[in-house]
Amino acid sequence: MASPAVVRVFVIDPQPIVAAGLQAVFTPVEDLVLQGGATSWRTAYPQFSQCPPDVVLLELATCLEDGLGLIRHLREYHPETEVLVFTEEGRRVLAALRAGARGFLLKSASRAELVAAVRRARAGVATVSPDLLCQLVAEVQQDGSRPKLSERELEVLRLVAAGRRTAEIAKGLFVSEATVKTHLQRSFAKLKVNGRVEAVRVAVAAGLLAGPFVQAD
């Protein structure tokens, strides 16, 4: 009988002890191997950019200023790599899944649950900790009342939240400054605000953007 394909796992967590614990969990498991670990995205990327892992176990608070941004980055530039959020708290479950995470697992999960979740993630199957299902339902219900911004409007707001000026945003998106201002005005109307800082604050509170950010005047 052929051996199962080995699933290469990389962990990004601010606590180095987590990687050591996962090493102990995966060592006896024939089809899982810990490829590496890092305490931040900055130190992680150079380690696996040449040989992307199959699954990234991600502490959501780790990814620079925007954990959801890292998930989106991995989905865009390393679509073969699945992301499994592995965290101590259950915030932003729906947002993480929408950003492209394949699952959301609490660190209190058992060894068997973790191994099964990693295998499912590699197979493209979503996993959400049972303890978070009620929260996920609540987030889905709340999401129905949120303002609906277009992808370009959200993109412009993310850049504003990152401290970019109108001219910089226009140059980066290859559009005119007038177009950027139009997207902003539409966002203001939908969010019922009068300015950039307030728009970012409301968008973050509504779960449309992930913070914290450096906000421009």
Contacts in CASP RR format, 6 or more apart in sequence:
PFRMAT RR
TARGET T0000
AUTHOR 0000-0000-0000
METHOD contacts of the structure
MODEL  1
MASPAVVRVFVIDPQPIVAAGLQAVFTPVEDLVLQGGATSWRTAYPQFSQ
CPPDVVLLELATCLEDGLGLIRHLREYHPETEVLVFTEEGRRVLAALRAG
ARGFLLKSASRAELVAAVRRARAGVATVSPDLLCQLVAEVQQDGSRPKLS
ERELEVLRLVAAGRRTAEIAKGLFVSEATVKTHLQRSFAKLKVNGRVEAV
RVAVAAGLLAGPFVQAD
3 30 0 8 1.000
3 31 0 8 1.000
4 30 0 8 1.000
4 31 0 8 1.000
5 31 0 8 1.000
6 31 0 8 1.000
6 32 0 8 1.000
6 33 0 8 1.000
7 31 0 8 1.000
7 32 0 8 1.000
7 33 0 8 1.000
7 54 0 8 1.000
7 55 0 8 1.000
7 118 0 8 1.000
7 119 0 8 1.000
7 122 0 8 1.000
8 33 0 8 1.000
8 35 0 8 1.000
8 53 0 8 1.000
8 54 0 8 1.000
8 55 0 8 1.000
9 22 0 8 1.000
9 26 0 8 1.000
9 32 0 8 1.000
9 33 0 8 1.000
9 34 0 8 1.000
9 35 0 8 1.000
9 36 0 8 1.000
9 53 0 8 1.000
9 54 0 8 1.000
9 55 0 8 1.000
9 56 0 8 1.000
9 57 0 8 1.000
9 118 0 8 1.000
10 34 0 8 1.000
10 35 0 8 1.000
10 36 0 8 1.000
10 37 0 8 1.000
10 38 0 8 1.000
10 44 0 8 1.000
10 47 0 8 1.000
10 48 0 8 1.000
10 53 0 8 1.000
10 55 0 8 1.000
10 56 0 8 1.000
10 57 0 8 1.000
11 18 0 8 1.000
11 19 0 8 1.000
11 22 0 8 1.000
11 34 0 8 1.000
11 36 0 8 1.000
11 37 0 8 1.000
11 38 0 8 1.000
11 56 0 8 1.000
11 57 0 8 1.000
11 58 0 8 1.000
11 86 0 8 1.000
12 37 0 8 1.000
12 38 0 8 1.000
12 39 0 8 1.000
12 40 0 8 1.000
12 41 0 8 1.000
12 44 0 8 1.000
12 56 0 8 1.000
12 57 0 8 1.000
12 58 0 8 1.000
12 59 0 8 1.000
12 62 0 8 1.000
12 63 0 8 1.000
13 19 0 8 1.000
13 37 0 8 1.000
13 39 0 8 1.000
13 57 0 8 1.000
13 58 0 8 1.000
13 59 0 8 1.000
13 62 0 8 1.000
13 86 0 8 1.000
14 39 0 8 1.000
14 40 0 8 1.000
14 59 0 8 1.000
14 61 0 8 1.000
14 62 0 8 1.000
15 39 0 8 1.000
15 59 0 8 1.000
16 39 0 8 1.000
18 59 0 8 1.000
18 107 0 8 1.000
19 34 0 8 1.000
19 36 0 8 1.000
19 37 0 8 1.000
22 34 0 8 1.000
22 57 0 8 1.000
23 34 0 8 1.000
25 111 0 8 1.000
25 114 0 8 1.000
25 115 0 8 1.000
26 32 0 8 1.000
26 33 0 8 1.000
26 34 0 8 1.000
26 115 0 8 1.000
29 115 0 8 1.000
31 119 0 8 1.000
32 115 0 8 1.000
32 118 0 8 1.000
32 119 0 8 1.000
35 48 0 8 1.000
35 51 0 8 1.000
35 53 0 8 1.000
36 47 0 8 1.000
36 48 0 8 1.000
36 53 0 8 1.000
37 44 0 8 1.000
37 47 0 8 1.000
38 44 0 8 1.000
38 47 0 8 1.000
39 62 0 8 1.000
40 62 0 8 1.000
40 63 0 8 1.000
40 64 0 8 1.000
41 62 0 8 1.000
41 63 0 8 1.000
41 64 0 8 1.000
41 70 0 8 1.000
42 64 0 8 1.000
52 78 0 8 1.000
52 80 0 8 1.000
52 81 0 8 1.000
53 81 0 8 1.000
54 80 0 8 1.000
54 81 0 8 1.000
54 82 0 8 1.000
54 122 0 8 1.000
55 81 0 8 1.000
55 82 0 8 1.000
55 83 0 8 1.000
55 84 0 8 1.000
55 102 0 8 1.000
55 118 0 8 1.000
55 121 0 8 1.000
55 122 0 8 1.000
56 74 0 8 1.000
56 81 0 8 1.000
56 82 0 8 1.000
56 83 0 8 1.000
56 84 0 8 1.000
57 84 0 8 1.000
57 86 0 8 1.000
57 118 0 8 1.000
58 67 0 8 1.000
58 70 0 8 1.000
58 71 0 8 1.000
58 83 0 8 1.000
58 84 0 8 1.000
58 85 0 8 1.000
58 86 0 8 1.000
58 87 0 8 1.000
58 101 0 8 1.000
59 85 0 8 1.000
59 86 0 8 1.000
59 87 0 8 1.000
60 67 0 8 1.000
60 68 0 8 1.000
60 85 0 8 1.000
60 87 0 8 1.000
60 91 0 8 1.000
60 92 0 8 1.000
60 96 0 8 1.000
61 67 0 8 1.000
61 87 0 8 1.000
62 70 0 8 1.000
63 69 0 8 1.000
63 70 0 8 1.000
63 71 0 8 1.000
64 70 0 8 1.000
65 162 0 8 1.000
65 211 0 8 1.000
65 212 0 8 1.000
65 213 0 8 1.000
65 214 0 8 1.000
66 210 0 8 1.000
66 211 0 8 1.000
66 213 0 8 1.000
67 210 0 8 1.000
68 92 0 8 1.000
68 95 0 8 1.000
68 96 0 8 1.000
68 99 0 8 1.000
68 210 0 8 1.000
69 99 0 8 1.000
69 210 0 8 1.000
71 83 0 8 1.000
71 85 0 8 1.000
71 96 0 8 1.000
71 99 0 8 1.000
71 100 0 8 1.000
71 101 0 8 1.000
72 99 0 8 1.000
72 100 0 8 1.000
74 81 0 8 1.000
74 83 0 8 1.000
75 83 0 8 1.000
75 99 0 8 1.000
75 100 0 8 1.000
82 102 0 8 1.000
82 121 0 8 1.000
82 122 0 8 1.000
82 124 0 8 1.000
83 100 0 8 1.000
83 101 0 8 1.000
83 102 0 8 1.000
83 103 0 8 1.000
83 121 0 8 1.000
84 101 0 8 1.000
84 102 0 8 1.000
84 103 0 8 1.000
84 104 0 8 1.000
84 105 0 8 1.000
84 117 0 8 1.000
84 118 0 8 1.000
84 121 0 8 1.000
84 127 0 8 1.000
85 96 0 8 1.000
85 101 0 8 1.000
85 103 0 8 1.000
85 104 0 8 1.000
85 105 0 8 1.000
86 105 0 8 1.000
86 107 0 8 1.000
86 114 0 8 1.000
87 104 0 8 1.000
87 105 0 8 1.000
87 106 0 8 1.000
87 107 0 8 1.000
88 106 0 8 1.000
88 107 0 8 1.000
88 108 0 8 1.000
89 106 0 8 1.000
90 104 0 8 1.000
90 106 0 8 1.000
90 132 0 8 1.000
90 135 0 8 1.000
92 207 0 8 1.000
92 210 0 8 1.000
93 104 0 8 1.000
93 128 0 8 1.000
93 132 0 8 1.000
93 135 0 8 1.000
93 136 0 8 1.000
93 139 0 8 1.000
94 136 0 8 1.000
94 139 0 8 1.000
94 140 0 8 1.000
94 143 0 8 1.000
95 139 0 8 1.000
95 207 0 8 1.000
95 210 0 8 1.000
96 103 0 8 1.000
96 104 0 8 1.000
97 103 0 8 1.000
97 104 0 8 1.000
97 126 0 8 1.000
97 128 0 8 1.000
102 120 0 8 1.000
102 121 0 8 1.000
102 124 0 8 1.000
102 125 0 8 1.000
102 126 0 8 1.000
102 127 0 8 1.000
103 117 0 8 1.000
103 121 0 8 1.000
103 126 0 8 1.000
103 127 0 8 1.000
103 128 0 8 1.000
104 127 0 8 1.000
104 128 0 8 1.000
104 129 0 8 1.000
104 132 0 8 1.000
105 113 0 8 1.000
105 114 0 8 1.000
105 117 0 8 1.000
105 127 0 8 1.000
105 128 0 8 1.000
105 129 0 8 1.000
106 129 0 8 1.000
106 131 0 8 1.000
106 132 0 8 1.000
108 131 0 8 1.000
109 117 0 8 1.000
109 129 0 8 1.000
113 129 0 8 1.000
116 127 0 8 1.000
117 127 0 8 1.000
120 126 0 8 1.000
120 127 0 8 1.000
121 127 0 8 1.000
128 136 0 8 1.000
146 206 0 8 1.000
146 207 0 8 1.000
146 208 0 8 1.000
147 190 0 8 1.000
147 191 0 8 1.000
147 192 0 8 1.000
147 206 0 8 1.000
147 208 0 8 1.000
148 190 0 8 1.000
149 157 0 8 1.000
149 187 0 8 1.000
149 190 0 8 1.000
149 191 0 8 1.000
149 203 0 8 1.000
149 208 0 8 1.000
150 183 0 8 1.000
150 186 0 8 1.000
152 173 0 8 1.000
152 183 0 8 1.000
153 183 0 8 1.000
153 186 0 8 1.000
153 187 0 8 1.000
153 190 0 8 1.000
154 203 0 8 1.000
154 208 0 8 1.000
154 209 0 8 1.000
155 173 0 8 1.000
156 169 0 8 1.000
156 173 0 8 1.000
156 180 0 8 1.000
156 183 0 8 1.000
156 184 0 8 1.000
156 187 0 8 1.000
157 184 0 8 1.000
157 187 0 8 1.000
157 199 0 8 1.000
157 200 0 8 1.000
157 203 0 8 1.000
157 208 0 8 1.000
157 209 0 8 1.000
158 209 0 8 1.000
159 168 0 8 1.000
159 169 0 8 1.000
159 173 0 8 1.000
160 169 0 8 1.000
160 184 0 8 1.000
160 196 0 8 1.000
160 199 0 8 1.000
160 200 0 8 1.000
160 215 0 8 1.000
160 216 0 8 1.000
161 200 0 8 1.000
161 203 0 8 1.000
161 204 0 8 1.000
161 209 0 8 1.000
161 211 0 8 1.000
161 213 0 8 1.000
161 214 0 8 1.000
161 215 0 8 1.000
162 213 0 8 1.000
162 214 0 8 1.000
163 213 0 8 1.000
163 214 0 8 1.000
163 215 0 8 1.000
163 216 0 8 1.000
164 216 0 8 1.000
165 216 0 8 1.000
166 177 0 8 1.000
166 180 0 8 1.000
166 181 0 8 1.000
167 177 0 8 1.000
169 180 0 8 1.000
170 176 0 8 1.000
170 177 0 8 1.000
170 179 0 8 1.000
170 180 0 8 1.000
173 180 0 8 1.000
184 196 0 8 1.000
184 199 0 8 1.000
187 199 0 8 1.000
187 203 0 8 1.000
188 194 0 8 1.000
188 195 0 8 1.000
188 199 0 8 1.000
191 198 0 8 1.000
191 199 0 8 1.000
191 202 0 8 1.000
191 203 0 8 1.000
191 206 0 8 1.000
192 202 0 8 1.000
193 199 0 8 1.000
193 202 0 8 1.000
196 215 0 8 1.000
196 216 0 8 1.000
196 217 0 8 1.000
197 215 0 8 1.000
197 216 0 8 1.000
197 217 0 8 1.000
200 209 0 8 1.000
200 213 0 8 1.000
200 215 0 8 1.000
201 215 0 8 1.000
203 209 0 8 1.000
204 210 0 8 1.000
204 211 0 8 1.000
204 213 0 8 1.000
END
